[in-house]
Amino acid sequence: MTKRQHPKEWQLELESFLKVKGQYRLGELPTERPHSKSQNLSLLAKTSIRDAYQIFFEIDRDALTVLKKMLPQVEEMGRAIQETLAQGRKIFISGCGATGRLALSIEKLWRDSHANHPLENRVVSFMAGGDLAFIHSLESFEDHPEFGARQLRELGFAEGDRLIAVTEGGETPFVIGTVWEALKISESTPYFLFCNPEAILCQVAQRSKEIIEDSKIKKICFDIGPMCLAGSTRLQATTIQQTALVMALLIRENFVFEATQFLDNVLSAYEKIRVDSLYELAEFESHTYLNGQFCNYVASPFLSSILLTDTTERSPTFGLPAFENLNENFVRPGPCYLFMAQAKDARSAWLQVLSRAPRTLEWPELKGKASLQRLLGFDLSEGGPILTNLRGPRDHQSIFHFLGDGHGAVEIRFNKKNIILSLPRNPMLQTIVLKMLVNAHSTIVMGRLGRYANNIMTYVRPSNYKLIDRAIRYVEYLVQDLPQRPSYDEIAKILFSKKHITSVDGSIVEEVVAVIRKRTKQD
């Protein structure tokens, strides 16, 4: 099924994009480039899962090694956080997309570790679009800095509070908007975290240059280079930023020593996991999808935000149908869904995910797109109607149980098999290790389904200006063998003409490449 749009609408959208394209041409940023170690990732996912995992391990290890060198800067941020909390004020963490889910996951970890403690409510995380965006992205929301400012104000940010703004690339308008608003309200210095070199950012985006050159803002650059899958900053970029923030929040004494030990333990636990059983998990899940069947993840509360983050991000990264909403019409169910163990209804399920009541946006102009009512339509309860009624016969559904509380082994049950992941009894450490493992697993599964080529996201969904630029650049990469290649603007024109008629789970990048190659043959 396809979406229809008036023929002239895409032309108006194209004109709007081309007017500001210079602000979103991000191909020079290291986080957007292909990684030299993973150039054959899609092939290895199909032919040697062991080698595909090994590539992930190496690139994750390299990124964590970079973080080790930056511990003095993270320690300084940690001292600023503790100073703010000691004064009775709050820490706010802003993000967008993957960093937004990172922020919400960190708040959950904080709340779980400070349950019934005076500090429980003193870390407040939010993402572009509110909590609804945790499970369903809001198109183009991140392109608006004024939305970031508004969300920060409405959450009650006040004098003495401190903002930690997290953006993978360093150029997200929404996150930048939260920083400027924080400066207006509080004298506590805000922090701006990103993963690309300052010099390149200043050349690429004026909005980033203004932030970087402002002395009233503290900047921390985690220069870790390209992602394992080009541009997929849900991988190493958010891993490093999440690890740094977790350490800054939760390590209070002997920081450099304790943080070094923590990172060593993360790497040790990561490398000691017996991945033979994980190969079987990847094979079984990919075969389930290839056979036209569904996968249902069932998570214990501790693992809920880790798994919801990963499964949600499969949609924009690999062009999969998003999670279905009970209150909306959908063409067909998505290939996977997530359910909360023991949650009796949608409200209790979301309480498990967030460790608090949801914070949604009831703005009239959004017409319910980010509302609580819509959020509850994503029913994650274990016995809910999505699992019991909407996904076909039980023999067309595979159930994956992920069980663990952060204080012992993690158990994965599927297809009458059990995988035991022996991990240290440390929720903080387990959160990081399991994030990396689940990210690697889902990327390998999607590679086995052909949802990327080499290490290029050919199924990227161009839902905002940054992703439109990314799709155009991937087309450029895939037609570089042609004797006469179209210009950036020409590719943009073809992409916009296809943007609203591409099938729900189709690859617009591959469609545009096909059009260009066909025209080349005709010429």
C-alpha positions in Angstrom: 0.0 0.0 0.0 1.3 3.5 -0.8 0.5 7.0 0.4 -0.8 9.5 -2.2 0.0 13.1 -2.3 -1.0 16.0 -4.6 1.7 16.2 -7.4 2.7 19.8 -6.5 3.1 19.1 -2.8 6.4 17.3 -3.2 7.7 20.1 -5.4 7.0 22.6 -2.6 8.7 20.3 -0.1 11.7 20.0 -2.4 12.0 23.8 -2.7 11.8 24.2 1.0 14.6 21.7 1.5 16.9 23.1 -1.2 16.7 26.6 0.4 18.3 25.3 3.6 20.2 22.3 2.3 23.5 23.9 3.2 22.6 23.6 6.9 22.1 19.8 6.6 24.8 18.6 4.2 26.5 16.5 6.8 28.6 14.1 4.8 31.9 15.5 6.1 31.0 14.5 9.7 32.9 11.4 10.8 29.7 9.9 12.4 28.1 9.9 8.9 30.9 8.2 7.1 31.3 4.4 6.4 33.7 2.6 8.8 36.7 1.0 7.2 36.4 -2.1 9.4 32.7 -2.9 8.5 32.7 -2.5 4.7 31.5 -6.1 4.2 29.1 -6.2 7.2 26.0 -7.1 5.2 27.9 -10.0 3.6 29.2 -11.3 6.9 25.7 -11.0 8.5 24.6 -13.6 5.9 27.7 -15.8 5.8 29.5 -15.6 9.1 27.6 -14.3 12.1 30.6 -14.9 14.3 32.7 -12.5 12.2 30.0 -9.9 12.1 29.8 -9.9 15.9 33.6 -9.6 16.0 33.5 -6.5 14.0 30.9 -5.0 16.4 33.1 -6.0 19.4 36.2 -4.3 17.9 34.4 -1.0 17.0 32.6 -0.9 20.3 35.9 -1.5 22.1 37.7 1.2 20.1 34.9 3.7 21.1 35.1 2.8 24.8 38.9 3.2 24.6 38.4 6.8 23.4 36.1 7.4 26.4 38.9 6.3 28.8 41.0 9.2 27.6 38.3 11.7 28.3 37.6 10.8 31.9 38.9 14.1 33.4 36.2 16.0 31.3 33.5 13.6 32.4 34.6 13.9 36.0 34.2 17.7 35.7 30.7 17.2 34.4 30.1 14.8 37.3 31.2 17.4 39.8 28.9 20.0 38.3 26.0 17.5 38.5 26.7 16.8 42.2 27.0 20.5 42.9 23.6 21.1 41.4 21.9 18.3 43.3 23.6 19.4 46.5 21.9 22.8 46.1 18.5 21.1 45.9 18.2 21.8 42.1 17.5 19.4 39.2 19.4 17.9 36.3 17.6 18.0 33.0 18.8 15.8 30.1 17.6 16.6 26.5 18.0 14.5 23.4 16.4 13.7 20.1 15.7 10.3 18.5 18.4 7.9 19.7 19.8 10.4 22.2 16.3 11.1 23.4 15.8 7.4 24.2 19.2 7.4 25.8 18.1 10.3 28.0 14.8 8.5 29.1 16.8 5.3 29.7 19.2 7.1 32.0 16.3 8.7 34.0 14.9 5.2 34.4 18.2 3.9 35.7 18.5 6.9 38.1 14.9 6.4 39.4 15.4 2.7 39.9 18.6 3.2 41.8 17.0 6.0 43.9 13.6 4.6 44.5 11.8 6.2 47.5 14.9 8.5 48.0 14.7 12.3 48.1 16.8 12.4 44.9 14.4 10.2 42.9 12.7 13.0 41.1 15.8 15.2 40.6 16.8 13.9 37.2 14.4 14.9 34.4 14.9 13.6 30.9 13.0 14.5 27.8 13.2 14.0 24.1 11.9 15.7 21.0 8.2 14.9 20.8 7.8 13.8 24.4 7.5 10.2 25.6 5.4 9.3 22.6 8.6 9.6 20.5 10.2 6.8 22.5 8.1 4.4 20.5 7.1 6.4 17.4 9.1 9.2 15.9 7.3 12.5 15.0 8.3 13.6 11.5 10.4 16.7 11.3 10.0 17.5 15.0 13.8 17.6 15.5 14.2 20.3 12.9 12.6 22.9 15.3 14.8 24.5 18.0 11.7 26.3 19.3 10.1 23.0 20.2 13.1 22.1 22.4 12.9 25.4 24.2 9.2 25.0 24.8 9.5 21.5 26.1 12.2 22.6 28.5 10.1 25.4 29.8 7.0 23.3 30.2 8.9 20.8 32.3 9.6 23.5 34.9 13.3 24.2 34.2 14.2 27.0 36.6 17.1 29.1 38.0 19.7 26.8 39.5 18.8 23.8 37.4 21.4 22.4 35.0 20.9 21.1 31.5 22.9 18.3 29.8 22.1 18.4 26.1 23.0 15.3 24.1 23.2 15.1 20.3 25.1 12.4 18.5 26.3 14.6 15.6 26.3 17.9 17.3 23.9 19.7 15.0 20.4 18.7 16.0 18.2 21.9 16.0 15.9 20.6 18.7 18.7 19.9 21.2 20.5 23.2 20.3 17.2 25.0 21.1 17.2 23.5 24.6 20.7 24.9 25.2 19.8 28.4 24.3 16.7 28.3 26.4 18.6 27.0 29.4 21.0 29.9 29.1 18.1 32.3 29.3 16.6 30.8 32.5 19.5 29.5 34.6 23.0 30.7 35.5 24.1 27.0 35.9 26.4 26.3 33.0 24.7 23.9 30.5 26.7 21.0 29.0 26.6 20.1 25.3 27.7 16.6 24.4 28.4 15.5 20.8 30.6 13.0 18.8 32.1 15.0 15.9 35.3 17.2 15.9 34.5 20.9 16.7 36.4 22.2 13.7 34.4 20.1 11.2 31.1 21.0 12.9 31.8 24.7 12.7 32.4 24.4 9.0 29.3 22.3 8.3 26.6 23.9 10.4 26.3 27.5 11.6 24.0 26.5 14.4 26.7 24.2 15.8 29.4 26.9 15.4 27.4 29.3 17.5 27.1 26.8 20.3 30.7 25.7 20.1 32.0 29.3 20.2 29.9 30.4 23.1 32.0 30.4 26.3 29.0 30.2 28.5 28.4 26.6 27.4 30.6 23.6 28.4 31.3 21.3 25.5 32.4 17.6 25.5 33.3 16.1 22.2 33.5 12.3 22.1 35.5 12.0 18.8 35.0 8.2 18.2 34.8 8.3 14.4 32.4 6.4 12.1 29.7 4.0 13.3 29.7 0.3 12.5 26.7 1.0 10.2 27.3 4.4 8.5 25.3 7.1 10.1 23.6 4.8 12.6 24.4 6.8 15.7 22.1 4.6 17.7 25.2 2.4 17.9 28.6 3.6 19.2 27.7 7.3 19.6 24.9 6.8 22.0 26.8 4.0 23.7 29.6 6.3 24.6 27.4 9.2 25.6 25.2 7.0 27.7 28.2 5.5 29.4 29.7 8.9 30.1 26.5 10.3 31.5 25.8 7.2 33.7 29.2 7.5 35.2 28.9 11.2 35.7 25.6 10.7 37.5 26.4 7.7 39.6 30.1 7.7 40.5 30.6 10.2 43.3 34.1 9.5 44.7 37.5 8.7 43.3 36.0 9.3 39.8 38.9 8.6 37.5 39.9 5.4 39.3 36.3 4.1 39.7 35.4 5.1 36.1 38.5 3.3 34.7 37.6 0.2 36.7 34.0 0.4 35.4 35.1 0.7 31.7 37.5 -2.2 32.2 34.7 -4.3 33.7 32.3 -3.4 30.8 34.9 -4.5 28.2 35.7 -7.6 30.2 32.0 -8.6 30.6 31.3 -7.8 26.9 34.2 -9.9 25.6 33.6 -12.9 28.0 30.0 -13.5 26.9 29.8 -16.7 25.0 28.3 -15.5 21.7 27.8 -19.0 20.1 24.3 -19.0 21.5 23.7 -15.5 20.2 24.4 -16.7 16.7 21.6 -19.2 17.0 19.3 -16.4 18.3 20.1 -14.2 15.2 19.6 -17.1 12.9 16.2 -18.0 14.4 14.9 -14.5 14.5 15.9 -13.8 10.9 14.4 -17.1 9.7 11.1 -16.1 11.5 10.9 -12.9 9.5 11.9 -14.5 6.2 9.1 -17.0 6.7 6.6 -14.2 7.0 6.1 -14.7 10.7 6.2 -12.3 13.7 8.6 -12.0 16.7 7.3 -10.9 20.1 9.8 -9.7 22.7 8.7 -10.0 26.3 10.8 -8.1 28.8 11.2 -7.8 32.5 11.0 -4.2 33.8 14.8 -3.8 34.1 15.3 -4.7 30.4 12.3 -2.8 29.1 13.8 0.5 28.0 16.9 -1.3 26.5 14.7 -3.5 24.3 12.1 -0.8 23.5 14.9 1.5 22.3 16.4 -1.1 20.0 13.1 -2.4 18.6 11.7 1.1 18.0 14.9 2.2 16.2 14.7 -0.6 13.7 11.9 1.2 11.9 13.7 4.4 10.9 17.1 2.6 10.5 15.9 -0.3 8.4 12.7 0.9 6.9 10.4 -1.5 8.8 6.8 -0.7 9.6 6.6 1.0 13.0 4.9 -0.5 16.0 1.1 -0.6 15.4 -1.2 1.5 17.5 -4.6 0.1 18.7 -6.3 3.5 18.1 -5.2 3.8 14.5 -5.6 2.0 11.2 -2.5 0.2 10.0 -1.8 -1.8 6.8 -0.4 -4.8 8.6 1.4 -5.5 11.8 5.1 -4.7 12.0 7.5 -7.7 12.2 8.1 -7.4 15.9 6.6 -6.0 19.0 7.6 -5.6 22.6 5.6 -6.5 25.7 6.1 -6.0 29.4 6.1 -9.1 31.6 3.3 -9.0 34.1 1.9 -5.6 32.9 -1.9 -5.9 33.0 -2.7 -2.8 30.8 -1.1 -0.1 28.8 -0.6 2.3 31.7 1.2 -0.2 33.9 3.3 -1.2 30.9 4.5 2.3 30.3 5.2 2.7 34.0 7.5 -0.3 33.8 9.3 1.3 30.8 9.8 4.7 32.2 9.7 4.1 36.0 7.3 7.0 36.2 4.1 8.3 34.7 4.4 9.3 31.0 5.0 12.9 30.1 3.3 13.6 26.8 2.7 16.8 24.7 -0.9 17.9 24.6 -0.2 20.9 22.3 -3.4 21.8 20.3 -1.4 22.3 17.1 -0.1 18.7 17.2 -3.7 17.4 17.1 -3.1 14.5 19.4 0.0 13.2 17.6 2.1 13.2 20.8 -0.7 12.9 23.4 -1.2 10.5 26.3 -4.2 8.9 24.5 -2.1 8.1 21.5 0.7 6.8 23.7 -1.6 4.4 25.4 -2.7 3.1 22.0 0.8 1.5 21.9 -0.3 -1.3 24.3 2.8 -3.1 25.6 0.9 -5.2 28.2 1.8 -8.9 28.1 -1.8 -10.0 27.7 -2.9 -7.1 25.6 -4.9 -7.4 22.3 -1.9 -6.8 20.1 -0.3 -10.0 21.3 -3.5 -12.0 21.6 -5.6 -10.9 18.6 -3.8 -8.8 16.0 -0.8 -10.8 15.0 -2.3 -14.0 13.7 -2.3 -17.6 14.9 0.2 -18.4 17.7 2.1 -20.7 15.4 2.9 -17.7 13.3 4.5 -15.9 16.3 7.8 -16.5 18.0 8.2 -15.4 21.6 11.5 -14.2 23.0 11.6 -13.8 26.8 14.3 -11.5 28.1 14.5 -11.8 31.9 16.8 -10.1 34.4 16.8 -7.5 37.2 20.4 -6.1 36.9 21.6 -8.0 39.9 22.3 -11.4 38.3 22.4 -13.4 35.1 20.2 -12.4 32.1 18.1 -15.2 30.6 16.8 -15.3 27.0 14.2 -17.9 26.2 13.2 -18.8 22.7 12.2 -21.8 20.6 12.5 -24.1 23.6 16.1 -22.9 24.3 17.7 -20.9 27.1 20.6 -18.5 26.8 22.2 -17.5 30.1 24.3 -14.3 30.0 26.5 -14.3 33.1 27.1 -10.6 33.9 28.4 -8.8 37.1 25.7 -7.9 39.6 25.7 -4.2 38.6 22.6 -2.6 36.9 24.8 0.3 35.6 27.2 -2.1 33.9 24.5 -4.4 32.6 22.7 -1.6 31.0 25.7 -0.7 28.8 26.7 -4.2 27.9 23.2 -5.3 27.0 22.7 -2.2 24.9 25.8 -3.1 22.8 24.7 -6.7 22.5 21.2 -6.0 21.5 22.3 -3.3 19.0 24.8 -5.8 17.4 22.1 -8.5 17.3 19.4 -6.4 15.6 21.9 -5.0 13.1 23.1 -8.5 12.1 19.5 -9.8 11.9 18.6 -6.9 9.6 21.7 -7.6 7.5 20.5 -11.1 7.0 17.2 -9.7 5.7 19.1 -7.5 3.2 18.1 -4.2 4.9 21.4 -2.5 4.2 24.2 -2.9 1.6 27.8 -3.2 2.7 27.6 -0.8 5.7 25.2 1.7 4.1 21.6 2.2 5.4 19.8 1.8 2.1 16.5 1.5 3.9 16.9 4.8 5.8 13.6 6.6 6.1 14.0 10.3 5.1 11.6 11.8 7.7 13.6 15.0 8.5 16.2 17.2 6.8 19.2 15.3 8.2 17.8 12.0 7.0 16.9 13.4 3.6 20.5 14.5 3.2 21.7 11.1 4.4 19.5 9.3 1.8 20.8 11.6 -1.0 24.4 10.9 0.0 23.8 7.2 0.0 22.4 7.4 -3.5 25.6 9.3 -4.5 27.7 6.5 -3.0 25.8 3.8 -4.8 26.0 5.4 -8.3 29.6 6.5 -8.1 30.5 3.9 -10.7 28.4 5.7 -13.4 30.3 7.8 -16.0 27.9 10.6 -15.6 26.5 11.1 -12.2 23.6 13.4 -11.3 24.1 16.4 -9.0 23.0 16.6 -5.4 20.0 18.7 -6.4 19.0 16.3 -9.2 19.0 13.4 -6.8 17.0 15.4 -4.3 14.4 16.0 -7.0 14.0 12.3 -7.7 13.9 11.5 -4.0 11.2 14.0 -3.2 9.1 12.8 -6.2 9.3 9.3 -4.7 9.2 10.1 -1.0 5.4 9.8 -0.5 4.7 7.0 -2.9 7.4 4.5 -1.7 5.8 1.5 0.0 5.8 1.4 3.8 8.7 -1.0 4.0 10.4 -0.1 0.7 13.9 1.3 0.1 13.6 4.8 -1.3 17.4 4.9 -1.7 17.3 1.8 -4.0 14.3 3.2 -5.9 16.2 6.4 -6.6 19.3 4.5 -7.7 17.1 2.4 -10.0 15.7 5.5 -11.6 19.1 7.0 -12.2 20.6 3.8 -13.7 17.6 3.4 -16.0 18.0 7.0 -17.2 21.7 6.4 -17.7 21.0 3.4 -19.9 18.5 5.4 -22.0 21.0 8.1 -22.5 
